[in-house]
């Protein structure tokens, strides 16, 4: 993967500094959201929760996150991604501390956990719509596959370091200390973010005139207007009624259904169903997320290369369809593997495969949205999070009624539906070409 050529083609590297900063924010956000799934069994025991009640607590975060997505995107479009991400980091760090402060002997502890996790979801909801707003401001279309691949590699990196880090703290100091540590890390990242990141190229003192000119001349007319502070916002009805957005959102719902089984139930599956101890679960539990990080960056880089050589359909749609289809096969095969460690490896291949498609979702939503990239990607991401909410709540119900094999087979079907959607998506569509615009 030749990053150097891509980084220097514009006569500077500041745009890639912004992407690496978003990578860092992305990693910490996933550290803060996956810590509860790692501590799930300790929390379940301490609070005397059933598996279904635990699923409700996990779902509360995802629902809060999901329902706020379109509004988070609109906030980013109106107030700027840089500022909105800063607000989000403060919010989620505080709520992470509040989660660890809920007393197990409190009569309303179960309800308190639900409320706190839902509020935490609201705070984290701004990260990726606001990031996509910044991508639209900083990154030319032909570099967005790699940029989004790097950003979402942060998901795998953060979720990957979470199992060993959280389990290490839990074993020595308990689950509450692990949450406090997560909040401290978030505040450190906030300082770095506010110091080094800026909303647009013209606001960053470190950018060269050559790189700024390269960015502005490489952007589309709509995105260029946004990068210099102009642009108009699409109406919600135009976004929602667009067929391409409907297909993209359905595909991302399926994506969310698949990946959130790893973020919510995979660690529990290894420890309680496959019988791995906490230390072994911590090691094998990070494999899917390492695979996500590698596949996401590689998928974004490959997507840009294919799009440049063969066109956007070959570069965006085909790799995404392949990745989701391969994930369906791997997840289904893993149900037939008896050995816990081998099953974890096969499932890791499934998680890596589906993350080959990740950058395509965000690249196309930025292309579709232009000046409304935050709103468009927010609506799309709501679909993903609703898929995550569904799998968090439905998985234990299916597992209790039909077994864990059935839960993972349903997940495989969702991945295959997403692959089919990608075969029908038109990567050349522009919402603003057929929709009436309103002033932002």
C-alpha positions as CSV (number, residue, x, y, z in Angstrom):
1,X,0.0,0.0,0.0
2,X,1.8,3.1,-1.2
3,X,0.7,5.8,1.2
4,X,3.6,8.1,0.6
5,X,2.7,8.8,-3.0
6,X,-0.9,9.5,-2.1
7,X,0.1,11.8,0.8
8,X,2.6,13.9,-1.1
9,X,0.7,14.2,-4.4
10,X,-0.9,17.4,-3.1
11,X,2.4,19.0,-2.0
12,X,1.7,18.4,1.7
13,X,0.4,16.0,4.3
14,X,-2.0,18.0,6.5
15,X,-5.1,16.4,5.0
16,X,-3.7,13.0,6.0
17,X,-2.9,14.3,9.5
18,X,-6.6,15.1,9.8
19,X,-7.4,11.6,8.8
20,X,-5.0,10.0,11.3
21,X,-6.5,12.2,14.0
22,X,-10.0,11.0,13.1
23,X,-8.5,7.4,13.2
24,X,-7.4,8.1,16.8
25,X,-10.8,9.5,17.8
26,X,-12.5,6.5,16.1
27,X,-10.3,4.1,18.0
28,X,-11.0,5.7,21.4
29,X,-14.8,5.9,20.7
30,X,-14.8,2.1,20.1
31,X,-12.7,1.5,23.2
32,X,-15.4,3.3,25.1
33,X,-18.3,1.5,23.5
34,X,-16.9,-2.1,23.6
35,X,-15.6,-2.0,27.2
36,X,-19.1,-2.9,28.4
37,X,-19.3,-6.0,26.3
38,X,-16.0,-7.2,27.7
39,X,-17.1,-6.5,31.2
40,X,-20.6,-7.9,30.5
41,X,-20.4,-11.0,32.6
42,X,-19.0,-9.2,35.6
43,X,-21.7,-6.5,35.3
44,X,-24.4,-9.2,34.8
45,X,-23.3,-11.0,38.0
46,X,-22.9,-7.8,40.1
47,X,-26.3,-6.4,39.0
48,X,-28.0,-9.8,38.9
49,X,-29.1,-9.4,35.3
50,X,-30.5,-12.0,32.9
51,X,-29.0,-12.4,29.4
52,X,-32.0,-10.7,28.0
53,X,-31.7,-7.8,30.4
54,X,-28.0,-7.5,29.6
55,X,-29.0,-7.4,25.9
56,X,-31.4,-4.6,26.7
57,X,-28.6,-2.6,28.3
58,X,-26.4,-3.2,25.3
59,X,-29.3,-2.2,23.0
60,X,-29.9,1.0,24.8
61,X,-26.6,2.4,23.7
62,X,-27.1,1.4,20.1
63,X,-30.7,2.8,20.0
64,X,-29.5,6.1,21.4
65,X,-26.7,6.1,18.9
66,X,-28.8,5.1,16.0
67,X,-31.8,7.5,16.4
68,X,-29.5,10.5,16.8
69,X,-27.5,9.8,13.6
70,X,-29.4,12.1,11.2
71,X,-29.5,14.9,13.7
72,X,-25.8,14.4,14.5
73,X,-25.1,14.7,10.8
74,X,-27.1,17.9,10.5
75,X,-25.2,19.4,13.5
76,X,-21.9,18.6,11.7
77,X,-23.2,20.2,8.5
78,X,-24.3,23.4,10.4
79,X,-21.6,23.8,13.1
80,X,-18.7,21.9,11.6
81,X,-17.3,18.5,12.2
82,X,-14.3,19.6,14.2
83,X,-16.3,21.4,16.9
84,X,-19.0,18.7,17.0
85,X,-16.5,15.9,17.5
86,X,-14.9,17.9,20.4
87,X,-18.4,18.1,22.0
88,X,-18.9,14.4,21.5
89,X,-15.6,13.4,23.2
90,X,-16.5,15.3,26.3
91,X,-20.0,13.9,26.4
92,X,-19.0,10.2,26.0
93,X,-16.1,10.5,28.5
94,X,-18.4,11.9,31.2
95,X,-21.0,9.2,30.5
96,X,-18.4,6.5,30.7
97,X,-17.6,7.7,34.2
98,X,-21.3,7.8,35.1
99,X,-21.7,4.2,33.9
100,X,-19.0,3.1,36.3
101,X,-20.7,5.1,39.1
102,X,-24.0,3.3,39.0
103,X,-24.3,1.4,42.3
104,X,-25.4,-2.3,42.1
105,X,-27.4,-2.0,45.3
106,X,-29.4,1.0,43.9
107,X,-33.1,-0.1,43.5
108,X,-33.3,1.4,40.0
109,X,-29.9,0.2,38.8
110,X,-31.1,-1.7,35.8
111,X,-33.1,1.3,34.5
112,X,-30.2,3.6,35.4
113,X,-27.9,1.5,33.2
114,X,-30.3,1.7,30.3
115,X,-30.6,5.5,30.6
116,X,-26.9,6.1,30.9
117,X,-26.0,3.8,28.1
118,X,-28.6,5.5,25.8
119,X,-27.2,8.9,26.7
120,X,-23.7,7.6,26.0
121,X,-25.0,6.5,22.6
122,X,-26.2,10.1,21.9
123,X,-22.8,11.5,22.6
124,X,-20.9,9.0,20.4
125,X,-23.5,9.4,17.6
126,X,-21.7,12.5,16.2
127,X,-18.3,10.9,15.4
128,X,-18.8,9.4,12.0
129,X,-21.2,11.9,10.4
130,X,-18.9,14.7,11.6
131,X,-15.9,12.8,10.3
132,X,-17.6,12.4,6.9
133,X,-18.2,16.2,6.9
134,X,-14.5,16.6,7.4
135,X,-13.6,14.1,4.7
136,X,-15.8,16.1,2.3
137,X,-14.0,19.3,3.3
138,X,-10.4,17.9,3.2
139,X,-10.2,14.9,0.9
140,X,-10.6,14.8,-2.9
141,X,-13.0,12.1,-4.2
142,X,-10.3,9.9,-5.6
143,X,-8.6,9.6,-2.2
144,X,-11.7,9.0,-0.1
145,X,-11.6,5.2,-0.2
146,X,-8.2,5.2,1.5
147,X,-9.2,8.0,3.8
148,X,-12.3,6.2,5.0
149,X,-10.4,2.9,5.2
150,X,-8.0,4.5,7.6
151,X,-10.7,6.1,9.6
152,X,-12.6,2.9,10.1
153,X,-9.4,1.0,10.7
154,X,-9.6,2.9,13.9
155,X,-12.8,0.9,14.8
156,X,-10.8,-2.3,14.6
157,X,-7.8,-0.9,16.3
158,X,-9.9,0.5,19.2
159,X,-12.0,-2.6,19.5
160,X,-8.9,-4.8,19.1
161,X,-6.9,-3.2,22.0
162,X,-10.0,-3.1,24.2
163,X,-10.1,-6.9,25.1
164,X,-6.5,-7.2,26.4
165,X,-6.5,-3.7,27.9
166,X,-9.9,-3.9,29.6
167,X,-9.3,-7.5,30.9
168,X,-5.9,-6.5,32.3
169,X,-7.4,-3.7,34.3
170,X,-10.4,-5.8,35.3
171,X,-8.2,-8.6,36.6
172,X,-6.2,-6.2,38.8
173,X,-8.7,-3.5,39.7
174,X,-12.2,-4.5,38.6
175,X,-14.5,-3.4,35.7
176,X,-15.2,0.1,37.1
177,X,-11.6,1.0,37.0
178,X,-11.5,-0.1,33.4
179,X,-14.2,2.4,32.6
180,X,-12.5,5.2,34.4
181,X,-9.3,4.5,32.5
182,X,-11.3,4.7,29.2
183,X,-12.7,8.1,30.2
184,X,-9.2,9.5,30.9
185,X,-7.9,8.3,27.6
186,X,-10.8,10.1,25.9
187,X,-9.9,13.4,27.6
188,X,-6.3,13.1,26.5
189,X,-7.5,12.6,22.9
190,X,-9.7,15.6,23.2
191,X,-6.7,17.8,23.9
192,X,-4.8,16.4,20.9
193,X,-7.9,16.9,18.7
194,X,-8.6,20.5,19.6
195,X,-4.9,21.3,19.2
196,X,-4.2,19.8,15.8
197,X,-7.4,19.4,13.9
198,X,-9.3,22.2,12.0
199,X,-12.6,22.3,10.1
200,X,-11.3,23.3,6.7
201,X,-8.0,23.7,4.9
202,X,-8.2,27.5,4.9
203,X,-8.3,27.4,8.7
204,X,-5.2,25.2,9.3
205,X,-2.0,27.2,9.7
206,X,0.2,24.2,8.9
207,X,-1.1,23.7,5.4
208,X,0.9,24.7,2.4
209,X,-0.5,26.8,-0.4
210,X,0.2,24.0,-2.8
211,X,-1.7,21.4,-0.8
212,X,-4.7,23.8,-0.3
213,X,-4.9,24.5,-4.0
214,X,-4.7,20.7,-4.7
215,X,-7.5,20.0,-2.3
216,X,-9.8,22.8,-3.6
217,X,-9.2,22.1,-7.3
218,X,-9.7,18.3,-6.8
219,X,-13.1,18.6,-5.0
220,X,-16.4,18.6,-6.9
221,X,-18.2,22.0,-7.2
222,X,-20.6,21.1,-4.4
223,X,-17.8,19.9,-2.1
224,X,-15.6,22.8,-3.0
225,X,-18.3,25.2,-1.9
226,X,-18.6,23.4,1.4
227,X,-14.8,23.3,2.0
228,X,-14.7,27.1,1.7
229,X,-17.7,27.7,3.9
230,X,-20.6,27.8,1.4
231,X,-22.9,25.2,0.0
232,X,-26.6,24.4,0.5
233,X,-28.2,21.6,2.4
234,X,-30.5,18.9,0.9
235,X,-34.0,18.5,2.2
236,X,-34.6,15.4,4.4
237,X,-37.4,14.2,2.1
238,X,-35.1,14.3,-0.9
239,X,-32.5,12.3,1.0
240,X,-34.9,9.7,2.4
241,X,-36.9,9.2,-0.9
242,X,-33.8,8.7,-3.0
243,X,-33.6,5.0,-4.2
244,X,-29.8,4.9,-4.0
245,X,-29.9,6.1,-0.4
246,X,-32.5,3.4,0.4
247,X,-30.3,0.7,-1.0
248,X,-27.2,2.0,0.7
249,X,-29.0,2.3,4.1
250,X,-30.5,-1.2,3.8
251,X,-27.0,-2.6,3.0
252,X,-25.6,-0.7,6.0
253,X,-28.4,-2.1,8.2
254,X,-27.2,-5.6,7.2
255,X,-23.6,-4.5,7.8
256,X,-24.5,-3.3,11.3
257,X,-26.3,-6.5,12.1
258,X,-23.2,-8.5,11.3
259,X,-20.5,-6.4,12.9
260,X,-22.4,-5.7,16.1
261,X,-22.6,-9.3,17.0
262,X,-18.8,-9.0,17.4
263,X,-19.1,-5.8,19.4
264,X,-21.9,-7.1,21.7
265,X,-22.0,-10.9,22.0
266,X,-18.7,-12.3,20.6
267,X,-16.8,-12.0,23.8
268,X,-19.7,-13.6,25.8
269,X,-19.9,-16.3,23.1
270,X,-16.2,-17.3,23.6
271,X,-16.3,-17.2,27.4
272,X,-19.7,-18.8,28.2
273,X,-20.5,-20.9,25.1
274,X,-17.0,-22.0,23.9
275,X,-15.7,-22.2,27.5
276,X,-12.6,-19.9,27.2
277,X,-11.3,-18.3,30.3
278,X,-11.1,-14.5,30.7
279,X,-7.5,-14.3,29.6
280,X,-7.9,-16.5,26.6
281,X,-11.2,-14.7,25.6
282,X,-9.3,-11.5,25.8
283,X,-6.7,-12.7,23.3
284,X,-9.0,-14.5,20.9
285,X,-11.6,-11.8,21.3
286,X,-9.3,-9.2,19.7
287,X,-8.8,-11.2,16.5
288,X,-12.0,-10.0,14.7
289,X,-11.1,-6.4,15.4
290,X,-7.5,-6.8,14.2
291,X,-8.9,-8.3,11.0
292,X,-11.3,-5.3,10.7
293,X,-8.5,-2.8,11.0
294,X,-6.3,-4.5,8.4
295,X,-9.2,-5.2,6.0
296,X,-10.6,-1.7,6.3
297,X,-7.4,0.1,5.4
298,X,-6.7,-2.4,2.6
299,X,-10.2,-2.3,1.3
300,X,-10.2,1.5,1.1
301,X,-6.8,1.5,-0.7
302,X,-7.9,-1.2,-3.1
303,X,-11.2,0.6,-3.8
304,X,-9.4,3.8,-4.8
305,X,-7.1,1.8,-7.1
306,X,-9.9,-0.1,-8.8
307,X,-12.0,2.9,-9.2
308,X,-9.2,4.9,-10.8
309,X,-8.5,2.0,-13.3
310,X,-11.9,0.4,-13.9
311,X,-14.5,3.0,-12.8
312,X,-16.6,3.6,-9.7
313,X,-18.7,0.5,-10.0
314,X,-15.7,-1.8,-10.1
315,X,-14.0,0.2,-7.4
316,X,-16.8,0.8,-4.9
317,X,-19.7,-1.7,-5.5
318,X,-17.9,-4.9,-6.5
319,X,-15.4,-5.1,-3.6
320,X,-18.2,-4.2,-1.1
321,X,-20.5,-7.0,-2.5
322,X,-17.5,-9.5,-2.4
323,X,-16.7,-8.6,1.2
324,X,-20.2,-9.0,2.5
325,X,-20.7,-12.2,0.5
326,X,-17.4,-13.7,1.9
327,X,-18.5,-12.6,5.4
328,X,-21.7,-14.5,5.0
329,X,-19.8,-17.7,4.1
330,X,-17.3,-17.4,6.9
331,X,-19.9,-16.7,9.6
332,X,-21.9,-19.7,8.4
333,X,-18.9,-22.0,8.3
334,X,-17.8,-21.0,11.8
335,X,-21.0,-22.5,13.2
336,X,-19.8,-25.9,12.1
337,X,-16.4,-25.6,13.8
338,X,-16.1,-27.3,17.1
339,X,-12.8,-26.0,18.4
340,X,-13.3,-22.6,20.1
341,X,-9.9,-21.2,18.9
342,X,-10.5,-22.2,15.3
343,X,-14.0,-20.9,15.4
344,X,-12.7,-17.5,16.6
345,X,-10.2,-17.5,13.7
346,X,-12.9,-18.3,11.1
347,X,-15.2,-15.6,12.6
348,X,-12.3,-13.2,12.4
349,X,-12.0,-13.9,8.7
350,X,-15.7,-13.1,8.5
351,X,-15.3,-9.8,10.3
352,X,-12.3,-8.8,8.2
353,X,-14.2,-9.7,5.0
354,X,-17.2,-7.5,5.7
355,X,-14.8,-4.6,6.6
356,X,-13.6,-4.7,3.0
357,X,-16.9,-2.9,2.3
358,X,-16.7,-0.3,5.0
359,X,-15.0,2.6,3.1
360,X,-17.3,2.2,0.2
361,X,-20.3,3.1,2.3
362,X,-18.8,6.3,3.5
363,X,-17.1,7.2,0.3
364,X,-20.4,7.0,-1.6
365,X,-22.4,8.8,1.0
366,X,-19.9,11.7,0.9
367,X,-20.1,11.7,-2.9
368,X,-23.9,11.6,-2.9
369,X,-24.3,14.2,-0.2
370,X,-21.8,17.0,-1.2
371,X,-22.6,19.9,1.0
372,X,-25.0,17.6,3.0
373,X,-22.4,14.8,3.5
374,X,-23.0,14.8,7.3
375,X,-26.8,14.5,6.9
376,X,-26.6,11.9,4.2
377,X,-24.0,9.7,6.1
378,X,-25.9,10.2,9.3
379,X,-29.1,8.8,7.8
380,X,-27.1,5.9,6.3
381,X,-25.4,5.2,9.6
382,X,-28.7,5.2,11.4
383,X,-29.5,2.1,9.4
384,X,-26.3,0.5,10.5
385,X,-27.0,1.2,14.1
386,X,-30.5,-0.1,13.9
387,X,-29.0,-3.3,12.6
388,X,-26.7,-3.3,15.6
389,X,-29.6,-2.7,18.0
390,X,-31.5,-5.6,16.3
391,X,-28.7,-8.0,16.7
392,X,-27.9,-7.0,20.3
393,X,-31.5,-7.7,21.3
394,X,-32.4,-10.6,19.0
395,X,-29.3,-12.7,19.4
396,X,-29.9,-13.8,23.0
397,X,-33.5,-14.5,22.2
398,X,-32.6,-16.7,19.2
399,X,-29.8,-18.3,21.2
400,X,-32.1,-19.2,24.1
401,X,-34.8,-20.6,21.8
402,X,-32.8,-22.3,19.0
403,X,-29.1,-22.2,20.0
404,X,-26.1,-20.0,19.2
405,X,-25.7,-21.7,15.8
406,X,-29.0,-20.2,14.7
407,X,-28.0,-16.8,15.9
408,X,-24.9,-16.8,13.7
409,X,-26.8,-18.3,10.7
410,X,-29.2,-15.4,10.8
411,X,-26.2,-13.1,10.8
412,X,-24.9,-14.8,7.7
413,X,-28.2,-14.3,5.9
414,X,-28.0,-10.5,6.8
415,X,-24.5,-10.3,5.2
416,X,-25.7,-11.9,2.0
417,X,-28.7,-9.5,1.7
418,X,-26.2,-6.6,2.1
419,X,-24.1,-8.1,-0.7
420,X,-27.1,-8.2,-3.0
421,X,-27.9,-4.6,-2.3
422,X,-24.4,-3.6,-3.4
423,X,-25.0,-5.2,-6.8
424,X,-27.9,-2.8,-7.3
425,X,-26.4,0.4,-6.1
426,X,-25.4,3.1,-8.7
427,X,-22.2,4.7,-7.6
428,X,-22.6,7.6,-10.1
429,X,-25.8,8.9,-8.7
430,X,-26.0,12.4,-7.2
431,X,-29.0,13.3,-5.0
432,X,-28.8,16.9,-5.8
433,X,-29.2,16.3,-9.5
434,X,-32.8,15.3,-9.1
435,X,-33.8,17.0,-5.8
436,X,-34.8,20.5,-5.0
437,X,-32.4,22.3,-2.7
438,X,-32.9,24.6,0.1
439,X,-30.6,27.2,1.7
440,X,-28.7,25.8,4.6
